[in-house]
Amino acid sequence: MPALLSRTLLESPLVRIRDVQCFACRGRHGGVAECDSVTHIVIPYRGSFVRRVGARVAHADVNQAVFFNVAEEYRIDHLADEGDACVSLEVTDEVLEDLAEGAVRTRSGVVSFAAAQRRIPPALQLQISKLRHSSHNALFAEELACESRRAQRSTAASRRLIDRAKQALHSQPYRRWSLGEIANHVGASPVHLTQTFSDGEGVPLYRYQTQLRLALALHRLPEAKDLASLALDLGFSSHSQFSAAFTKMYGVAPSRHQSQLLKNRTAHS
């Protein structure tokens, strides 16, 4: 078995997300110099390791996100024999600068993190788990990469931005929007849009979009001949994804709700 396995979860114009599993044993590769070709964020979900950049030491575990900078030499020490596994997030320089809010440095046009690591909250750990074990919603994954849990005060400008984003989703509810497409449409950066919408609406864009689609499903269910086709028409990736989302939202499976509606219609005809 190779020492490192990498699986791409999502690749879009804004972000590349990979599931990386390392099977190196304790002490293996310790002290060997390595260097990455892109700046990225590593979020462990199993195991731990130590990364050394000169005299700086970062301890990576499931509660810490570690920042890897492009062309920055580092050394990895593995602390246990079971290896480790992480989710790696690579975003564009524009998103990186906006996301880090002064925590990045730019030299000769190269953007990199100033800090070595940052603690991650339980909510982000939960989102990472959902990302790894569910069908990959591009909008959800892109918002995850742009999320920094910053509190914002609602303003007239932020309200207008939220309204423009909602209008875009309502205008084409079945479209599989990417975060970059919505951001371009409303004239904001992906990070700013993500944080403003979530703070103002209390839900992220992808969840608002899901709620919108499910509300349309309620209206279309009585006339739907095939729920699998309805699911695809609504923008869901599969009937099972649609059914799970519908059941979670309304507490009843769409097939059962459809049967109840048709039964009621017959009783009152």
C-alpha positions in Angstrom: 0.0 0.0 0.0 1.4 3.5 -0.9 2.3 5.8 2.0 -0.2 8.5 0.7 -3.6 8.2 -0.9 -5.4 11.3 -2.2 -9.0 11.4 -3.4 -10.6 14.6 -4.9 -13.9 15.4 -3.3 -14.6 18.5 -5.4 -12.8 20.7 -8.0 -14.3 24.0 -9.0 -13.0 27.4 -10.2 -12.9 28.5 -6.5 -11.7 25.5 -4.6 -10.2 22.1 -4.8 -11.0 19.8 -1.9 -9.1 16.5 -1.4 -9.4 13.7 1.1 -5.8 12.7 1.9 -4.8 9.6 4.0 -1.2 9.0 5.1 -0.2 5.5 6.2 3.4 6.5 7.4 4.4 5.0 10.7 5.8 6.8 13.7 9.3 8.2 12.8 8.9 7.4 9.1 9.9 10.3 6.9 10.7 12.3 10.0 13.1 15.1 9.2 12.8 14.7 5.4 12.4 18.1 3.8 9.2 18.6 1.7 7.7 21.5 -0.2 4.2 22.1 -1.7 3.4 23.7 -5.0 0.2 25.5 -3.7 -0.9 27.2 -0.6 -3.6 25.1 1.2 -5.4 24.5 4.4 -5.2 21.0 6.0 -7.9 19.9 8.4 -7.2 16.5 10.1 -10.1 14.2 10.9 -8.0 11.2 12.2 -4.6 10.9 13.8 -2.0 13.7 14.4 1.4 14.9 13.2 4.0 17.6 13.8 5.0 20.0 11.1 8.2 21.9 11.4 9.1 25.1 9.4 12.5 26.2 10.6 12.1 26.8 14.3 8.3 27.0 14.1 6.3 23.9 15.2 2.7 23.2 14.5 0.9 20.2 16.1 -1.8 19.0 13.7 -4.8 17.1 15.2 -8.6 17.0 14.8 -9.0 20.3 16.6 -6.4 22.2 14.6 -6.3 23.4 11.0 -2.7 23.7 9.7 -1.6 26.1 6.9 0.8 25.0 4.2 2.4 27.7 2.2 3.6 27.4 -1.4 7.3 26.9 -1.8 7.8 26.8 2.0 10.1 24.0 3.1 8.8 21.9 6.0 9.4 18.6 7.8 6.8 16.2 9.1 7.1 13.9 12.2 4.4 11.2 12.7 3.4 10.7 16.3 1.8 7.3 16.0 1.8 4.1 13.9 -1.7 4.4 12.6 -0.9 7.4 10.4 -3.4 10.2 9.8 -6.1 11.5 7.5 -7.0 15.1 6.5 -9.2 17.2 4.2 -7.1 19.6 2.1 -8.6 22.9 0.9 -7.0 24.8 -1.9 -8.6 28.1 -2.8 -7.8 30.9 -5.2 -5.5 33.7 -4.0 -8.4 36.2 -4.1 -10.5 34.0 -1.8 -7.4 33.3 0.4 -6.8 37.0 1.0 -10.4 37.8 1.7 -10.8 34.8 4.0 -7.7 35.4 6.1 -8.4 39.1 6.7 -4.9 40.2 7.3 -3.6 36.8 8.3 -1.9 36.4 5.0 1.2 38.0 3.5 2.0 38.8 -0.1 5.5 38.7 -1.4 6.4 39.0 -5.1 2.8 38.3 -5.9 2.7 35.1 -3.8 0.0 34.8 -1.2 0.7 32.8 2.0 -0.5 32.4 5.6 1.3 34.3 8.3 0.1 31.9 11.0 1.0 28.2 11.3 -2.4 26.9 12.5 -5.8 27.8 13.9 -8.2 26.0 16.1 -11.3 24.8 14.4 -14.8 24.8 16.0 -17.0 21.7 16.4 -19.4 23.1 13.8 -16.7 23.0 11.2 -15.7 19.5 12.2 -19.3 18.4 11.6 -19.4 20.1 8.2 -16.2 18.3 7.2 -17.7 15.0 8.2 -20.8 15.7 6.1 -18.6 16.7 3.1 -16.7 13.4 3.3 -19.8 11.1 3.6 -22.4 12.7 1.4 -23.0 13.3 -2.3 -21.0 16.4 -3.0 -23.0 19.6 -3.3 -20.6 22.0 -5.0 -22.2 25.1 -3.5 -22.1 23.5 0.0 -18.4 22.6 -0.4 -17.4 26.1 -1.8 -19.2 27.8 1.1 -17.4 25.5 3.6 -14.1 26.6 2.1 -15.1 30.3 2.5 -16.4 30.0 6.0 -14.5 31.7 8.8 -17.2 32.1 11.5 -16.8 35.9 11.7 -19.7 37.8 13.3 -21.1 40.6 11.2 -23.4 43.5 12.0 -26.4 43.7 9.7 -26.4 46.8 7.5 -28.5 48.2 4.7 -25.7 47.2 2.2 -25.6 43.6 3.6 -29.4 43.4 3.3 -29.3 44.4 -0.3 -26.5 41.9 -1.0 -28.6 39.1 0.6 -31.7 40.1 -1.4 -29.7 40.1 -4.7 -28.4 36.6 -3.9 -31.9 35.3 -3.0 -33.3 36.8 -6.2 -30.7 35.0 -8.2 -31.6 31.7 -6.6 -35.4 32.3 -7.1 -34.8 33.2 -10.7 -33.3 29.8 -11.5 -34.1 27.5 -8.6 -33.2 24.3 -10.4 -29.8 25.6 -11.5 -26.8 24.1 -9.8 -25.1 27.4 -9.0 -21.5 27.5 -8.0 -20.6 30.0 -5.3 -18.4 31.9 -7.8 -21.3 32.3 -10.2 -23.6 33.7 -7.5 -20.8 36.0 -6.2 -20.2 37.3 -9.7 -23.9 37.8 -10.2 -24.4 39.9 -7.1 -21.0 41.7 -7.4 -19.3 40.5 -4.2 -16.4 38.2 -3.3 -17.3 34.6 -2.4 -16.1 35.0 1.1 -18.0 38.2 1.8 -21.2 36.7 0.3 -20.9 33.5 2.3 -20.4 35.3 5.6 -23.0 38.0 4.9 -25.7 35.6 3.8 -25.2 33.2 6.6 -25.1 35.9 9.3 -28.2 37.7 7.8 -30.4 34.7 7.1 -29.2 32.3 9.8 -28.6 29.6 7.2 -25.9 29.2 4.5 -26.7 29.7 0.8 -26.8 26.0 0.0 -29.4 25.3 2.7 -31.5 28.3 1.6 -31.4 26.9 -1.9 -32.4 23.4 -0.7 -35.4 24.9 1.2 -36.4 26.8 -1.9 -36.4 23.6 -4.0 -38.3 21.6 -1.4 -41.0 24.3 -1.2 -41.4 23.9 -5.0 -41.5 20.2 -4.5 -44.5 20.5 -2.2 -46.3 22.4 -5.0 -45.4 19.9 -7.7 -45.9 16.6 -5.8 -49.6 16.1 -6.5 -49.0 16.2 -10.3 -45.7 14.3 -10.3 -45.7 11.0 -12.1 -42.2 10.0 -11.3 -40.4 11.2 -8.1 -37.0 10.4 -9.5 -37.6 12.7 -12.5 -39.0 15.4 -10.2 -35.9 15.2 -8.0 -33.6 15.8 -11.0 -35.9 18.6 -12.3 -35.5 20.3 -8.9 -31.7 20.2 -9.1 -31.1 17.3 -6.7 -28.4 14.8 -7.8 -30.6 11.8 -7.1 -34.0 10.6 -5.9 -32.4 9.4 -2.6 -30.9 12.8 -1.9 -34.2 14.5 -2.6 -36.1 12.1 -0.4 -33.7 12.4 2.5 -33.8 16.2 2.3 -37.6 16.3 2.1 -38.0 13.9 5.0 -35.6 15.9 7.1 -37.3 19.1 6.4 -41.0 18.1 6.7 -40.8 14.9 8.8 -42.5 12.8 6.1 -41.2 11.0 3.0 -42.2 12.7 -0.3 -43.8 9.5 -1.5 -46.0 9.3 1.6 -46.8 12.9 1.5 -47.8 12.6 -2.2 -50.1 9.6 -1.3 -51.7 11.6 1.4 -52.4 14.6 -0.9 -53.9 12.3 -3.5 -56.0 10.5 -1.0 -57.3 13.8 0.4 -58.1 15.0 -3.2 -60.0 11.9 -3.9 -62.0 12.2 -0.6 -63.1 15.7 -1.4 -63.8 15.2 -5.1 
